[in-house]
Amino acid sequence: MTFVIAEPCVDIKDKACLDVCPVDCIYEGDRTLYIQPDECIDCTACEPVCPVEAIHRDTELPAEWQEYERVNAEFFTATTGLGTPHGASAVGPTATDHAYVAALPRPASAG
């Protein structure tokens, strides 16, 4: 079992989850964060600190966000080729997102 970051994180990226993850498995894309499924230890630390409730167990993803299980996993293979780097802080932010996230409409800018 692993945790998945879903659509409420897109264009928000609060990052409170980064501070509590004991294994440093939450990586930063351009518009959202991604959990590396092979590194996640299912500790539940990230889920309660997410202010937009974007983090869910893979088995408890709401129906409208089921696609994000695949999106999170593919971000590390098909999108970035990162594989299992064992530590988001060593990788740093990436300037890319999974194609699914990149294709989402951007919010209208304020002002």
KOLGUDO-183578 format. One record per residue (C-alpha): z, y, x. Coordinates in steps of 0.001 Angstrom, whole numbers, plus 500000, padded with zeros to 6 digits. Each point is the difference from the previous one (the first is absolute). Layout:
N
ZYX...
This chain:
111
500000500000500000499331503554501135500120503509498702496932502064499086499468503748499809497988500956496915498155503026498632502957502361499391500197500480503794496395501177500323499924503664501071503839500104499898501139498015503079503677500948499696500832497746503003503654499364499066499119496316500251499086500372503681503556500974500904501605496959498365497559497228500978501849497844502560496819498384501343497720503062500130497322498373497818498935503037497940496878501634501417498521503380499180496419500347498858498268503270499227501013500207496318502635497285499552502377497614501749499406496264500422502387497068500550498808497409502510500556496761498017500489497785503068502694502297501381501915500690496765503237497991499869500628500619496292503261501818500705499618502366496998501128503070501998496838502003499255499797499470496258503015502026498782499338503025502239496455500619498763500211503116497817496746499219498166500730496288499428496846498919501823501551496997501782500164496640498213500381496335500840496567498408500064501090497758497132501183502972497927497114502443500330499198501707496691496687498801498576498230503306500651500799499751503737499295496302500682497065501007502233502406501560502495501178496612501269496472499416501325499631503635501104503200499869502106498984496736501691496386501027500636501051503324501500501159498069503078496892497833500325496821501275498379500827503715500079501738500636503307499872496713501874503681500541500867500930496431499180503718499519500591500892502724502493503794499493499698501126503562499609498670502963498075501691502556502223498009498779503016496732500264498041500667503390498406498080501491497081496431498852499506497287502305498730498619497376497652500759498225496740498811496882498237496723500710498181501761499565496647502445502811500803497379502186501655497894499846496828502804501219497732499537503563498758501970502570501948502391502229498064498815503514499255501427502296502628502495502567498876499143503625500334
